[in-house]
Amino acid sequence: MKIRNLLVLLTLAAISVISCKEKEEVNPKEEIAQEPNLEVEKRAILERLNNETKDAFQRDYEAWIENWVHDSTISKIYVNFADSTFSESIGWKKISQFVKTYIEEHPEPEPVPELLNDINVRLYGNGAWVTYEQQDSLRGLKRETRLMEKVNGEWKIAGMQTTIYGFNTNEK
Protein backbone atom coordinates (compact mmCIF):
# COMPACT_ATOMS: atom_id res chain seq x y z
CA MET A 1 0.00 0.00 0.00
CA LYS A 2 2.83 2.38 0.80
CA ILE A 3 4.48 1.82 -2.57
CA ARG A 4 1.18 2.49 -4.36
CA ASN A 5 0.75 5.79 -2.47
CA LEU A 6 4.34 6.73 -3.28
CA LEU A 7 3.76 6.02 -6.99
CA VAL A 8 0.59 8.13 -7.01
CA LEU A 9 2.44 10.98 -5.31
CA LEU A 10 5.36 10.77 -7.77
CA THR A 11 2.96 10.69 -10.73
CA LEU A 12 1.13 13.78 -9.46
CA ALA A 13 4.45 15.56 -8.90
CA ALA A 14 5.60 14.68 -12.44
CA ILE A 15 2.33 15.96 -13.94
CA SER A 16 2.66 19.16 -11.94
CA VAL A 17 6.23 19.75 -13.15
CA ILE A 18 5.30 19.02 -16.76
CA SER A 19 2.30 21.36 -16.65
CA CYS A 20 4.48 24.13 -15.18
CA LYS A 21 7.03 23.66 -17.95
CA GLU A 22 4.32 23.88 -20.59
CA LYS A 23 3.07 27.16 -19.12
CA GLU A 24 6.59 28.64 -19.21
CA GLU A 25 6.89 28.14 -22.96
CA VAL A 26 6.09 31.36 -24.82
CA ASN A 27 3.89 31.24 -27.86
CA PRO A 28 5.47 33.58 -30.47
CA LYS A 29 2.02 34.98 -31.29
CA GLU A 30 1.49 35.89 -27.62
CA GLU A 31 4.89 37.59 -27.50
CA ILE A 32 3.96 39.76 -30.47
CA ALA A 33 0.64 40.67 -28.82
CA GLN A 34 2.55 41.90 -25.74
CA GLU A 35 4.65 44.36 -27.75
CA PRO A 36 3.65 47.91 -26.82
CA ASN A 37 1.61 49.78 -29.37
CA LEU A 38 3.68 52.88 -30.09
CA GLU A 39 0.68 55.02 -31.03
CA VAL A 40 -1.26 54.07 -27.88
CA GLU A 41 1.75 54.74 -25.65
CA LYS A 42 2.51 57.99 -27.48
CA ARG A 43 -1.06 59.25 -26.90
CA ALA A 44 -0.85 58.36 -23.19
CA ILE A 45 2.51 60.16 -22.86
CA LEU A 46 1.19 63.16 -24.78
CA GLU A 47 -1.80 63.37 -22.44
CA ARG A 48 0.50 63.22 -19.38
CA LEU A 49 2.78 65.96 -20.73
CA ASN A 50 -0.16 68.23 -21.59
CA ASN A 51 -1.67 67.66 -18.14
CA GLU A 52 1.63 68.54 -16.46
CA THR A 53 1.90 71.74 -18.53
CA LYS A 54 -1.70 72.79 -17.78
CA ASP A 55 -1.31 72.04 -14.07
CA ALA A 56 1.92 74.04 -13.81
CA PHE A 57 0.68 77.06 -15.76
CA GLN A 58 -2.65 77.06 -13.91
CA ARG A 59 -0.74 76.84 -10.61
CA ASP A 60 -2.47 73.63 -9.51
CA TYR A 61 0.27 72.10 -7.37
CA GLU A 62 -1.81 69.12 -6.14
CA ALA A 63 -2.68 68.11 -9.71
CA TRP A 64 0.88 68.83 -10.89
CA ILE A 65 2.48 66.34 -8.46
CA GLU A 66 0.40 63.48 -9.93
CA ASN A 67 2.37 63.79 -13.18
CA TRP A 68 5.76 62.93 -11.67
CA VAL A 69 7.67 59.92 -10.38
CA HIS A 70 8.39 60.53 -6.69
CA ASP A 71 11.89 59.25 -5.97
CA SER A 72 15.36 60.56 -5.26
CA THR A 73 16.83 59.89 -8.71
CA ILE A 74 14.66 62.09 -10.91
CA SER A 75 15.85 65.45 -12.27
CA LYS A 76 14.48 68.74 -13.56
CA ILE A 77 16.74 71.15 -15.46
CA TYR A 78 16.03 74.56 -16.97
CA VAL A 79 18.51 76.30 -19.26
CA ASN A 80 17.30 79.74 -20.30
CA PHE A 81 19.44 81.32 -23.02
CA ALA A 82 17.07 84.29 -23.23
CA ASP A 83 17.94 85.55 -19.74
CA SER A 84 21.13 83.52 -19.06
CA THR A 85 19.71 81.55 -16.12
CA PHE A 86 20.03 77.91 -15.17
CA SER A 87 18.39 75.76 -12.53
CA GLU A 88 18.79 72.12 -11.62
CA SER A 89 16.85 70.09 -9.09
CA ILE A 90 17.67 66.47 -8.31
CA GLY A 91 15.25 64.21 -6.46
CA TRP A 92 11.53 64.46 -5.88
CA LYS A 93 11.80 66.45 -2.63
CA LYS A 94 13.84 69.23 -4.27
CA ILE A 95 11.78 69.30 -7.47
CA SER A 96 8.53 69.35 -5.54
CA GLN A 97 9.77 72.11 -3.22
CA PHE A 98 11.11 74.16 -6.15
CA VAL A 99 7.74 74.08 -7.91
CA LYS A 100 5.75 74.63 -4.70
CA THR A 101 7.88 77.68 -3.86
CA TYR A 102 7.59 78.99 -7.42
CA ILE A 103 3.80 78.67 -7.31
CA GLU A 104 3.67 80.40 -3.91
CA GLU A 105 5.84 83.26 -5.21
CA HIS A 106 3.96 83.48 -8.55
CA PRO A 107 0.36 82.48 -7.71
CA GLU A 108 -1.28 84.06 -10.75
CA PRO A 109 -1.90 81.53 -13.53
CA GLU A 110 -0.05 82.07 -16.80
CA PRO A 111 -1.46 81.55 -20.29
CA VAL A 112 -1.17 77.85 -21.05
CA PRO A 113 1.01 77.34 -24.14
CA GLU A 114 -0.57 75.68 -27.14
CA LEU A 115 -0.81 72.08 -26.05
CA LEU A 116 1.33 69.49 -27.74
CA ASN A 117 -0.06 67.42 -30.58
CA ASP A 118 3.19 65.89 -31.82
CA ILE A 119 6.13 64.46 -29.91
CA ASN A 120 9.04 62.18 -30.74
CA VAL A 121 8.96 59.02 -28.61
CA ARG A 122 11.38 56.15 -28.21
CA LEU A 123 10.09 53.33 -26.04
CA TYR A 124 12.40 51.24 -23.86
CA GLY A 125 10.24 48.72 -21.99
CA ASN A 126 8.65 50.70 -19.15
CA GLY A 127 10.62 53.80 -20.09
CA ALA A 128 10.43 56.35 -22.86
CA TRP A 129 12.66 59.13 -24.21
CA VAL A 130 10.55 62.04 -25.44
CA THR A 131 11.56 65.22 -27.29
CA TYR A 132 9.54 68.12 -28.67
CA GLU A 133 9.44 71.87 -29.28
CA GLN A 134 6.86 74.23 -27.85
CA GLN A 135 6.07 77.92 -28.22
CA ASP A 136 5.45 79.64 -24.91
CA SER A 137 3.69 83.01 -25.18
CA LEU A 138 5.82 84.42 -22.32
CA ARG A 139 9.19 82.72 -22.97
CA GLY A 140 9.30 81.97 -26.69
CA LEU A 141 10.70 78.78 -28.18
CA LYS A 142 11.36 75.90 -25.79
CA ARG A 143 12.91 72.55 -26.59
CA GLU A 144 12.05 69.84 -24.11
CA THR A 145 13.40 66.41 -23.33
CA ARG A 146 11.47 64.18 -20.96
CA LEU A 147 12.34 60.83 -19.49
CA MET A 148 9.14 58.94 -18.82
CA GLU A 149 8.54 55.84 -16.69
CA LYS A 150 5.47 53.67 -16.58
CA VAL A 151 4.39 53.35 -12.95
CA ASN A 152 1.41 51.12 -12.12
CA GLY A 153 0.36 51.26 -15.78
CA GLU A 154 0.56 55.08 -16.05
CA TRP A 155 3.26 57.19 -17.67
CA LYS A 156 4.95 59.61 -15.27
CA ILE A 157 7.76 62.11 -15.70
CA ALA A 158 11.11 60.93 -14.32
CA GLY A 159 13.33 63.57 -15.87
CA MET A 160 12.94 66.91 -17.60
CA GLN A 161 15.29 69.21 -19.43
CA THR A 162 13.91 72.45 -20.81
CA THR A 163 16.00 74.73 -22.97
CA ILE A 164 14.46 78.15 -23.49
CA TYR A 165 15.63 80.08 -26.55
CA GLY A 166 13.28 83.04 -26.24
CA PHE A 167 11.83 85.01 -29.07
CA ASN A 168 13.71 85.52 -32.32
CA THR A 169 14.40 89.27 -32.29
CA ASN A 170 15.32 89.22 -36.00
CA GLU A 171 11.72 88.49 -37.00
CA LYS A 172 9.60 91.48 -37.99
BALOBA-1460 file (C-alpha; in Angstrom, 3 decimals):
// residues 172
<rec num="1" residu="m" x="0.000" y="0.000" z="0.000"/>
<rec num="2" residu="k" x="2.826" y="2.375" z="0.805"/>
<rec num="3" residu="i" x="4.478" y="1.825" z="-2.573"/>
<rec num="4" residu="r" x="1.182" y="2.487" z="-4.360"/>
<rec num="5" residu="n" x="0.752" y="5.792" z="-2.473"/>
<rec num="6" residu="l" x="4.335" y="6.735" z="-3.285"/>
<rec num="7" residu="l" x="3.758" y="6.018" z="-6.992"/>
<rec num="8" residu="v" x="0.591" y="8.126" z="-7.014"/>
<rec num="9" residu="l" x="2.441" y="10.976" z="-5.306"/>
<rec num="10" residu="l" x="5.359" y="10.772" z="-7.772"/>
<rec num="11" residu="t" x="2.961" y="10.687" z="-10.728"/>
<rec num="12" residu="l" x="1.130" y="13.782" z="-9.458"/>
<rec num="13" residu="a" x="4.453" y="15.565" z="-8.904"/>
<rec num="14" residu="a" x="5.595" y="14.681" z="-12.440"/>
<rec num="15" residu="i" x="2.329" y="15.957" z="-13.942"/>
<rec num="16" residu="s" x="2.663" y="19.157" z="-11.938"/>
<rec num="17" residu="v" x="6.232" y="19.746" z="-13.152"/>
<rec num="18" residu="i" x="5.303" y="19.017" z="-16.758"/>
<rec num="19" residu="s" x="2.297" y="21.363" z="-16.653"/>
<rec num="20" residu="c" x="4.481" y="24.127" z="-15.181"/>
<rec num="21" residu="k" x="7.034" y="23.659" z="-17.947"/>
<rec num="22" residu="e" x="4.316" y="23.876" z="-20.590"/>
<rec num="23" residu="k" x="3.069" y="27.155" z="-19.123"/>
<rec num="24" residu="e" x="6.590" y="28.636" z="-19.207"/>
<rec num="25" residu="e" x="6.892" y="28.142" z="-22.956"/>
<rec num="26" residu="v" x="6.090" y="31.361" z="-24.822"/>
<rec num="27" residu="n" x="3.894" y="31.241" z="-27.860"/>
<rec num="28" residu="p" x="5.474" y="33.578" z="-30.466"/>
<rec num="29" residu="k" x="2.021" y="34.978" z="-31.293"/>
<rec num="30" residu="e" x="1.485" y="35.889" z="-27.617"/>
<rec num="31" residu="e" x="4.888" y="37.585" z="-27.495"/>
<rec num="32" residu="i" x="3.956" y="39.764" z="-30.468"/>
<rec num="33" residu="a" x="0.645" y="40.667" z="-28.823"/>
<rec num="34" residu="q" x="2.552" y="41.896" z="-25.738"/>
<rec num="35" residu="e" x="4.652" y="44.361" z="-27.747"/>
<rec num="36" residu="p" x="3.655" y="47.905" z="-26.820"/>
<rec num="37" residu="n" x="1.609" y="49.776" z="-29.367"/>
<rec num="38" residu="l" x="3.681" y="52.881" z="-30.088"/>
<rec num="39" residu="e" x="0.681" y="55.023" z="-31.027"/>
<rec num="40" residu="v" x="-1.262" y="54.070" z="-27.881"/>
<rec num="41" residu="e" x="1.745" y="54.741" z="-25.654"/>
<rec num="42" residu="k" x="2.505" y="57.990" z="-27.479"/>
<rec num="43" residu="r" x="-1.058" y="59.248" z="-26.900"/>
<rec num="44" residu="a" x="-0.845" y="58.361" z="-23.191"/>
<rec num="45" residu="i" x="2.511" y="60.159" z="-22.860"/>
<rec num="46" residu="l" x="1.190" y="63.160" z="-24.781"/>
<rec num="47" residu="e" x="-1.799" y="63.372" z="-22.439"/>
<rec num="48" residu="r" x="0.495" y="63.215" z="-19.377"/>
<rec num="49" residu="l" x="2.781" y="65.964" z="-20.734"/>
<rec num="50" residu="n" x="-0.159" y="68.231" z="-21.593"/>
<rec num="51" residu="n" x="-1.669" y="67.659" z="-18.142"/>
<rec num="52" residu="e" x="1.629" y="68.542" z="-16.460"/>
<rec num="53" residu="t" x="1.900" y="71.743" z="-18.526"/>
<rec num="54" residu="k" x="-1.702" y="72.789" z="-17.781"/>
<rec num="55" residu="d" x="-1.311" y="72.037" z="-14.072"/>
<rec num="56" residu="a" x="1.924" y="74.039" z="-13.813"/>
<rec num="57" residu="f" x="0.684" y="77.064" z="-15.761"/>
<rec num="58" residu="q" x="-2.654" y="77.058" z="-13.909"/>
<rec num="59" residu="r" x="-0.736" y="76.840" z="-10.608"/>
<rec num="60" residu="d" x="-2.471" y="73.631" z="-9.513"/>
<rec num="61" residu="y" x="0.266" y="72.104" z="-7.366"/>
<rec num="62" residu="e" x="-1.812" y="69.125" z="-6.144"/>
<rec num="63" residu="a" x="-2.681" y="68.110" z="-9.714"/>
<rec num="64" residu="w" x="0.877" y="68.826" z="-10.895"/>
<rec num="65" residu="i" x="2.481" y="66.341" z="-8.460"/>
<rec num="66" residu="e" x="0.404" y="63.482" z="-9.930"/>
<rec num="67" residu="n" x="2.370" y="63.785" z="-13.183"/>
<rec num="68" residu="w" x="5.759" y="62.931" z="-11.673"/>
<rec num="69" residu="v" x="7.675" y="59.920" z="-10.380"/>
<rec num="70" residu="h" x="8.387" y="60.534" z="-6.687"/>
<rec num="71" residu="d" x="11.889" y="59.253" z="-5.969"/>
<rec num="72" residu="s" x="15.364" y="60.560" z="-5.257"/>
<rec num="73" residu="t" x="16.832" y="59.890" z="-8.714"/>
<rec num="74" residu="i" x="14.656" y="62.092" z="-10.911"/>
<rec num="75" residu="s" x="15.847" y="65.449" z="-12.272"/>
<rec num="76" residu="k" x="14.478" y="68.737" z="-13.565"/>
<rec num="77" residu="i" x="16.741" y="71.151" z="-15.456"/>
<rec num="78" residu="y" x="16.026" y="74.558" z="-16.968"/>
<rec num="79" residu="v" x="18.515" y="76.296" z="-19.257"/>
<rec num="80" residu="n" x="17.302" y="79.744" z="-20.297"/>
<rec num="81" residu="f" x="19.437" y="81.324" z="-23.024"/>
<rec num="82" residu="a" x="17.067" y="84.293" z="-23.226"/>
<rec num="83" residu="d" x="17.944" y="85.550" z="-19.737"/>
<rec num="84" residu="s" x="21.127" y="83.519" z="-19.057"/>
<rec num="85" residu="t" x="19.709" y="81.545" z="-16.123"/>
<rec num="86" residu="f" x="20.031" y="77.910" z="-15.171"/>
<rec num="87" residu="s" x="18.390" y="75.761" z="-12.528"/>
<rec num="88" residu="e" x="18.787" y="72.123" z="-11.620"/>
<rec num="89" residu="s" x="16.851" y="70.088" z="-9.090"/>
<rec num="90" residu="i" x="17.672" y="66.474" z="-8.309"/>
<rec num="91" residu="g" x="15.252" y="64.213" z="-6.462"/>
<rec num="92" residu="w" x="11.529" y="64.462" z="-5.881"/>
<rec num="93" residu="k" x="11.804" y="66.447" z="-2.633"/>
<rec num="94" residu="k" x="13.841" y="69.226" z="-4.275"/>
<rec num="95" residu="i" x="11.776" y="69.297" z="-7.473"/>
<rec num="96" residu="s" x="8.530" y="69.352" z="-5.541"/>
<rec num="97" residu="q" x="9.767" y="72.110" z="-3.218"/>
<rec num="98" residu="f" x="11.110" y="74.156" z="-6.151"/>
<rec num="99" residu="v" x="7.736" y="74.077" z="-7.910"/>
<rec num="100" residu="k" x="5.754" y="74.626" z="-4.705"/>
<rec num="101" residu="t" x="7.883" y="77.685" z="-3.864"/>
<rec num="102" residu="y" x="7.586" y="78.988" z="-7.424"/>
<rec num="103" residu="i" x="3.795" y="78.668" z="-7.308"/>
<rec num="104" residu="e" x="3.665" y="80.403" z="-3.914"/>
<rec num="105" residu="e" x="5.838" y="83.260" z="-5.214"/>
<rec num="106" residu="h" x="3.962" y="83.477" z="-8.549"/>
<rec num="107" residu="p" x="0.360" y="82.478" z="-7.706"/>
<rec num="108" residu="e" x="-1.277" y="84.060" z="-10.750"/>
<rec num="109" residu="p" x="-1.898" y="81.530" z="-13.528"/>
<rec num="110" residu="e" x="-0.054" y="82.071" z="-16.802"/>
<rec num="111" residu="p" x="-1.458" y="81.545" z="-20.287"/>
<rec num="112" residu="v" x="-1.167" y="77.847" z="-21.052"/>
<rec num="113" residu="p" x="1.010" y="77.340" z="-24.141"/>
<rec num="114" residu="e" x="-0.571" y="75.681" z="-27.135"/>
<rec num="115" residu="l" x="-0.809" y="72.076" z="-26.051"/>
<rec num="116" residu="l" x="1.331" y="69.486" z="-27.742"/>
<rec num="117" residu="n" x="-0.055" y="67.423" z="-30.580"/>
<rec num="118" residu="d" x="3.192" y="65.893" z="-31.821"/>
<rec num="119" residu="i" x="6.134" y="64.455" z="-29.908"/>
<rec num="120" residu="n" x="9.038" y="62.182" z="-30.735"/>
<rec num="121" residu="v" x="8.956" y="59.018" z="-28.613"/>
<rec num="122" residu="r" x="11.384" y="56.149" z="-28.212"/>
<rec num="123" residu="l" x="10.086" y="53.325" z="-26.037"/>
<rec num="124" residu="y" x="12.397" y="51.242" z="-23.859"/>
<rec num="125" residu="g" x="10.240" y="48.722" z="-21.986"/>
<rec num="126" residu="n" x="8.650" y="50.701" z="-19.148"/>
<rec num="127" residu="g" x="10.617" y="53.800" z="-20.095"/>
<rec num="128" residu="a" x="10.432" y="56.354" z="-22.864"/>
<rec num="129" residu="w" x="12.656" y="59.130" z="-24.207"/>
<rec num="130" residu="v" x="10.553" y="62.040" z="-25.444"/>
<rec num="131" residu="t" x="11.559" y="65.219" z="-27.290"/>
<rec num="132" residu="y" x="9.542" y="68.116" z="-28.670"/>
<rec num="133" residu="e" x="9.443" y="71.871" z="-29.275"/>
<rec num="134" residu="q" x="6.857" y="74.231" z="-27.849"/>
<rec num="135" residu="q" x="6.067" y="77.919" z="-28.224"/>
<rec num="136" residu="d" x="5.454" y="79.643" z="-24.910"/>
<rec num="137" residu="s" x="3.694" y="83.014" z="-25.180"/>
<rec num="138" residu="l" x="5.818" y="84.420" z="-22.319"/>
<rec num="139" residu="r" x="9.188" y="82.723" z="-22.967"/>
<rec num="140" residu="g" x="9.303" y="81.967" z="-26.687"/>
<rec num="141" residu="l" x="10.703" y="78.776" z="-28.183"/>
<rec num="142" residu="k" x="11.362" y="75.902" z="-25.792"/>
<rec num="143" residu="r" x="12.907" y="72.546" z="-26.588"/>
<rec num="144" residu="e" x="12.048" y="69.842" z="-24.110"/>
<rec num="145" residu="t" x="13.403" y="66.411" z="-23.328"/>
<rec num="146" residu="r" x="11.465" y="64.184" z="-20.962"/>
<rec num="147" residu="l" x="12.343" y="60.835" z="-19.493"/>
<rec num="148" residu="m" x="9.139" y="58.938" z="-18.818"/>
<rec num="149" residu="e" x="8.540" y="55.837" z="-16.689"/>
<rec num="150" residu="k" x="5.472" y="53.666" z="-16.581"/>
<rec num="151" residu="v" x="4.385" y="53.347" z="-12.946"/>
<rec num="152" residu="n" x="1.412" y="51.123" z="-12.124"/>
<rec num="153" residu="g" x="0.356" y="51.262" z="-15.775"/>
<rec num="154" residu="e" x="0.559" y="55.076" z="-16.051"/>
<rec num="155" residu="w" x="3.261" y="57.192" z="-17.674"/>
<rec num="156" residu="k" x="4.945" y="59.611" z="-15.266"/>
<rec num="157" residu="i" x="7.759" y="62.114" z="-15.697"/>
<rec num="158" residu="a" x="11.107" y="60.929" z="-14.323"/>
<rec num="159" residu="g" x="13.327" y="63.574" z="-15.871"/>
<rec num="160" residu="m" x="12.937" y="66.912" z="-17.596"/>
<rec num="161" residu="q" x="15.287" y="69.215" z="-19.432"/>
<rec num="162" residu="t" x="13.910" y="72.451" z="-20.806"/>
<rec num="163" residu="t" x="15.998" y="74.730" z="-22.966"/>
<rec num="164" residu="i" x="14.463" y="78.155" z="-23.488"/>
<rec num="165" residu="y" x="15.630" y="80.076" z="-26.553"/>
<rec num="166" residu="g" x="13.278" y="83.036" z="-26.236"/>
<rec num="167" residu="f" x="11.834" y="85.007" z="-29.075"/>
<rec num="168" residu="n" x="13.714" y="85.522" z="-32.323"/>
<rec num="169" residu="t" x="14.396" y="89.266" z="-32.291"/>
<rec num="170" residu="n" x="15.325" y="89.218" z="-35.997"/>
<rec num="171" residu="e" x="11.719" y="88.490" z="-37.001"/>
<rec num="172" residu="k" x="9.596" y="91.482" z="-37.988"/>
